């Protein structure tokens, strides 16, 4: 059995957990998330499975 994990859902899950744990980090986490998603979109890594 193989498990394929996409990067974008994994990043959003981690960001959501961090926001729940430390709500004051919301702006920082959202900014990092948007940068990461933008880089994934620019470099075409959205179809890569890890």
N, CA, C and O atoms as a printed pandas DataFrame, in Angstrom:
     atom_number atom_name residue_name chain_id  residue_number  x_coord  y_coord  z_coord
0              1         N          UNK        A               1    0.841   -1.173    0.000
1              2        CA          UNK        A               1    0.000    0.000    0.000
2              3         C          UNK        A               1    0.889    1.240    0.000
3              4         O          UNK        A               1    1.807    1.353    0.813
4              5         N          UNK        A               2    0.617    2.157   -0.904
5              6        CA          UNK        A               2    1.390    3.399   -0.961
6              7         C          UNK        A               2    0.500    4.568   -0.592
7              8         O          UNK        A               2   -0.700    4.571   -0.866
8              9         N          UNK        A               3    1.102    5.543    0.023
9             10        CA          UNK        A               3    0.381    6.758    0.424
10            11         C          UNK        A               3    1.017    7.933   -0.287
11            12         O          UNK        A               3    2.218    8.168   -0.158
12            13         N          UNK        A               4    0.208    8.680   -1.045
13            14        CA          UNK        A               4    0.690    9.863   -1.744
14            15         C          UNK        A               4    0.170   11.097   -1.005
15            16         O          UNK        A               4   -1.031   11.229   -0.770
16            17         N          UNK        A               5    1.081   11.996   -0.642
17            18        CA          UNK        A               5    0.714   13.213    0.074
18            19         C          UNK        A               5    1.114   14.406   -0.782
19            20         O          UNK        A               5    2.284   14.558   -1.133
20            21         N          UNK        A               6    0.143   15.251   -1.119
21            22        CA          UNK        A               6    0.439   16.469   -1.860
22            23         C          UNK        A               6    0.955   17.523   -0.892
23            24         O          UNK        A               6    0.631   17.507    0.296
24            25         N          UNK        A               7    1.753   18.427   -1.410
25            26        CA          UNK        A               7    2.387   19.427   -0.554
26            27         C          UNK        A               7    1.399   20.482   -0.057
27            28         O          UNK        A               7    1.432   20.839    1.120
28            29         N          UNK        A               8    0.530   20.983   -0.916
29            30        CA          UNK        A               8   -0.384   22.064   -0.533
30            31         C          UNK        A               8   -1.320   21.668    0.610
31            32         O          UNK        A               8   -1.437   22.432    1.569
32            33         N          UNK        A               9   -1.993   20.515    0.559
33            34        CA          UNK        A               9   -2.845   20.149    1.703
34            35         C          UNK        A               9   -2.051   19.933    2.986
35            36         O          UNK        A               9   -2.541   20.232    4.075
36            37         N          UNK        A              10   -0.841   19.424    2.869
37            38        CA          UNK        A              10   -0.010   19.216    4.047
38            39         C          UNK        A              10    0.373   20.545    4.683
39            40         O          UNK        A              10    0.333   20.686    5.905
40            41         N          UNK        A              11    0.744   21.518    3.860
41            42        CA          UNK        A              11    1.094   22.850    4.360
42            43         C          UNK        A              11   -0.121   23.506    5.018
43            44         O          UNK        A              11    0.009   24.123    6.075
44            45         N          UNK        A              12   -1.292   23.380    4.407
45            46        CA          UNK        A              12   -2.489   23.995    4.982
46            47         C          UNK        A              12   -2.876   23.327    6.295
47            48         O          UNK        A              12   -3.351   23.999    7.210
48            49         N          UNK        A              13   -2.682   22.023    6.403
49            50        CA          UNK        A              13   -2.966   21.325    7.649
50            51         C          UNK        A              13   -2.056   21.805    8.767
51            52         O          UNK        A              13   -2.517   22.070    9.877
52            53         N          UNK        A              14   -0.767   21.919    8.479
53            54        CA          UNK        A              14    0.190   22.402    9.477
54            55         C          UNK        A              14   -0.139   23.838    9.884
55            56         O          UNK        A              14   -0.091   24.177   11.067
56            57         N          UNK        A              15   -0.474   24.682    8.901
57            58        CA          UNK        A              15   -0.831   26.074    9.202
58            59         C          UNK        A              15   -2.068   26.135   10.085
59            60         O          UNK        A              15   -2.117   26.923   11.030
60            61         N          UNK        A              16   -3.064   25.314    9.787
61            62        CA          UNK        A              16   -4.286   25.297   10.595
62            63         C          UNK        A              16   -4.027   24.881   12.025
63            64         O          UNK        A              16   -4.583   25.464   12.955
64            65         N          UNK        A              17   -3.189   23.878   12.207
65            66        CA          UNK        A              17   -2.854   23.427   13.564
66            67         C          UNK        A              17   -2.110   24.514   14.322
67            68         O          UNK        A              17   -2.391   24.761   15.495
68            69         N          UNK        A              18   -1.154   25.170   13.651
69            70        CA          UNK        A              18   -0.405   26.243   14.327
70            71         C          UNK        A              18   -1.309   27.411   14.698
71            72         O          UNK        A              18   -1.119   28.025   15.747
72            73         N          UNK        A              19   -2.292   27.728   13.853
73            74        CA          UNK        A              19   -3.223   28.811   14.165
74            75         C          UNK        A              19   -4.069   28.442   15.372
75            76         O          UNK        A              19   -4.340   29.295   16.218
76            77         N          UNK        A              20   -4.491   27.186   15.468
77            78        CA          UNK        A              20   -5.270   26.755   16.634
78            79         C          UNK        A              20   -4.446   26.830   17.910
79            80         O          UNK        A              20   -4.959   27.214   18.961
80            81         N          UNK        A              21   -3.170   26.466   17.823
81            82        CA          UNK        A              21   -2.321   26.438   19.011
82            83         C          UNK        A              21   -1.923   27.852   19.438
83            84         O          UNK        A              21   -1.956   28.182   20.624
84            85         N          UNK        A              22   -1.544   28.684   18.459
85            86        CA          UNK        A              22   -1.079   30.035   18.766
86            87         C          UNK        A              22   -1.776   31.027   17.838
87            88         O          UNK        A              22   -1.243   31.343   16.774
88            89         N          UNK        A              23   -2.953   31.523   18.214
89            90        CA          UNK        A              23   -3.721   32.409   17.332
90            91         C          UNK        A              23   -3.003   33.707   16.960
91            92         O          UNK        A              23   -3.318   34.307   15.933
92            93         N          UNK        A              24   -2.044   34.150   17.776
93            94        CA          UNK        A              24   -1.341   35.396   17.455
94            95         C          UNK        A              24   -0.434   35.256   16.241
95            96         O          UNK        A              24    0.005   36.259   15.678
96            97         N          UNK        A              25   -0.147   34.015   15.829
97            98        CA          UNK        A              25    0.701   33.789   14.664
98            99         C          UNK        A              25   -0.085   33.815   13.352
99           100         O          UNK        A              25    0.477   33.534   12.293
100          101         N          UNK        A              26   -1.373   34.148   13.408
101          102        CA          UNK        A              26   -2.231   34.053   12.235
102          103         C          UNK        A              26   -1.671   34.813   11.040
103          104         O          UNK        A              26   -1.556   34.244    9.955
104          105         N          UNK        A              27   -1.321   36.081   11.214
105          106        CA          UNK        A              27   -0.819   36.875   10.085
106          107         C          UNK        A              27    0.458   36.287    9.504
107          108         O          UNK        A              27    0.614   36.224    8.285
108          109         N          UNK        A              28    1.362   35.861   10.360
109          110        CA          UNK        A              28    2.628   35.282    9.915
110          111         C          UNK        A              28    2.396   33.980    9.152
111          112         O          UNK        A              28    2.985   33.759    8.093
112          113         N          UNK        A              29    1.540   33.128    9.693
113          114        CA          UNK        A              29    1.274   31.838    9.057
114          115         C          UNK        A              29    0.577   32.020    7.722
115          116         O          UNK        A              29    0.904   31.327    6.758
116          117         N          UNK        A              30   -0.374   32.938    7.645
117          118        CA          UNK        A              30   -1.074   33.186    6.379
118          119         C          UNK        A              30   -0.095   33.715    5.336
119          120         O          UNK        A              30   -0.157   33.316    4.173
120          121         N          UNK        A              31    0.800   34.602    5.735
121          122        CA          UNK        A              31    1.781   35.136    4.795
122          123         C          UNK        A              31    2.702   34.028    4.284
123          124         O          UNK        A              31    2.948   33.947    3.081
124          125         N          UNK        A              32    3.204   33.193    5.152
125          126        CA          UNK        A              32    4.073   32.089    4.751
126          127         C          UNK        A              32    3.314   31.123    3.842
127          128         O          UNK        A              32    3.853   30.652    2.841
128          129         N          UNK        A              33    2.064   30.834    4.195
129          130        CA          UNK        A              33    1.245   29.922    3.388
130          131         C          UNK        A              33    1.068   30.463    1.968
131          132         O          UNK        A              33    1.218   29.727    0.993
132          133         N          UNK        A              34    0.752   31.735    1.862
133          134        CA          UNK        A              34    0.549   32.326    0.541
134          135         C          UNK        A              34    1.835   32.315   -0.279
135          136         O          UNK        A              34    1.798   32.077   -1.487
136          137         N          UNK        A              35    2.964   32.570    0.364
137          138        CA          UNK        A              35    4.246   32.526   -0.340
138          139         C          UNK        A              35    4.536   31.112   -0.824
139          140         O          UNK        A              35    4.951   30.924   -1.968
140          141         N          UNK        A              36    4.323   30.124    0.023
141          142        CA          UNK        A              36    4.596   28.732   -0.355
142          143         C          UNK        A              36    3.687   28.297   -1.499
143          144         O          UNK        A              36    4.158   27.684   -2.457
144          145         N          UNK        A              37    2.396   28.601   -1.418
145          146        CA          UNK        A              37    1.460   28.227   -2.474
146          147         C          UNK        A              37    1.822   28.946   -3.775
147          148         O          UNK        A              37    1.724   28.359   -4.852
148          149         N          UNK        A              38    2.232   30.193   -3.684
149          150        CA          UNK        A              38    2.654   30.932   -4.866
150          151         C          UNK        A              38    3.885   30.318   -5.515
151          152         O          UNK        A              38    3.956   30.221   -6.740
152          153         N          UNK        A              39    4.857   29.901   -4.702
153          154        CA          UNK        A              39    6.058   29.262   -5.237
154          155         C          UNK        A              39    5.728   27.916   -5.871
155          156         O          UNK        A              39    6.280   27.565   -6.914
156          157         N          UNK        A              40    4.833   27.169   -5.245
157          158        CA          UNK        A              40    4.415   25.888   -5.825
158          159         C          UNK        A              40    3.762   26.127   -7.179
159          160         O          UNK        A              40    4.021   25.390   -8.131
160          161         N          UNK        A              41    2.921   27.145   -7.273
161          162        CA          UNK        A              41    2.265   27.457   -8.535
162          163         C          UNK        A              41    3.245   27.919   -9.602
163          164         O          UNK        A              41    3.112   27.545  -10.767
164          165         N          UNK        A              42    4.227   28.728   -9.220
165          166        CA          UNK        A              42    5.194   29.239  -10.186
166          167         C          UNK        A              42    6.111   28.150  -10.725
167          168         O          UNK        A              42    6.396   28.111  -11.922
168          169         N          UNK        A              43    6.565   27.282   -9.862
169          170        CA          UNK        A              43    7.532   26.278  -10.274
170          171         C          UNK        A              43    6.887   24.962  -10.682
171          172         O          UNK        A              43    7.591   24.004  -11.002
172          173         N          UNK        A              44    5.560   24.899  -10.675
173          174        CA          UNK        A              44    4.858   23.722  -11.167
174          175         C          UNK        A              44    5.030   22.480  -10.319
175          176         O          UNK        A              44    4.968   21.367  -10.840
176          177         N          UNK        A              45    5.245   22.645   -9.031
177          178        CA          UNK        A              45    5.397   21.486   -8.171
178          179         C          UNK        A              45    4.055   20.996   -7.632
179          180         O          UNK        A              45    4.020   20.100   -6.789
180          181         N          UNK        A              46    2.957   21.569   -8.107
181          182        CA          UNK        A              46    1.645   21.179   -7.631
182          183         C          UNK        A              46    1.275   19.757   -7.971
183          184         O          UNK        A              46    0.436   19.162   -7.296
184          185         N          UNK        A              47    1.885   19.192   -9.010
185          186        CA          UNK        A              47    1.576   17.827   -9.416
186          187         C          UNK        A              47    2.545   16.808   -8.829
187          188         O          UNK        A              47    2.384   15.607   -9.043
188          189         N          UNK        A              48    3.543   17.271   -8.097
189          190        CA          UNK        A              48    4.528   16.362   -7.511
190          191         C          UNK        A              48    3.923   15.676   -6.288
191          192         O          UNK        A              48    3.265   16.319   -5.470
192          193         N          UNK        A              49    4.148   14.376   -6.170
193          194        CA          UNK        A              49    3.669   13.622   -5.007
194          195         C          UNK        A              49    4.876   13.123   -4.229
195          196         O          UNK        A              49    5.808   12.550   -4.794
196          197         N          UNK        A              50    4.839   13.350   -2.934
197          198        CA          UNK        A              50    5.949   12.934   -2.074
198          199         C          UNK        A              50    5.543   11.750   -1.239
199          200         O          UNK        A              50    6.342   11.250   -0.447
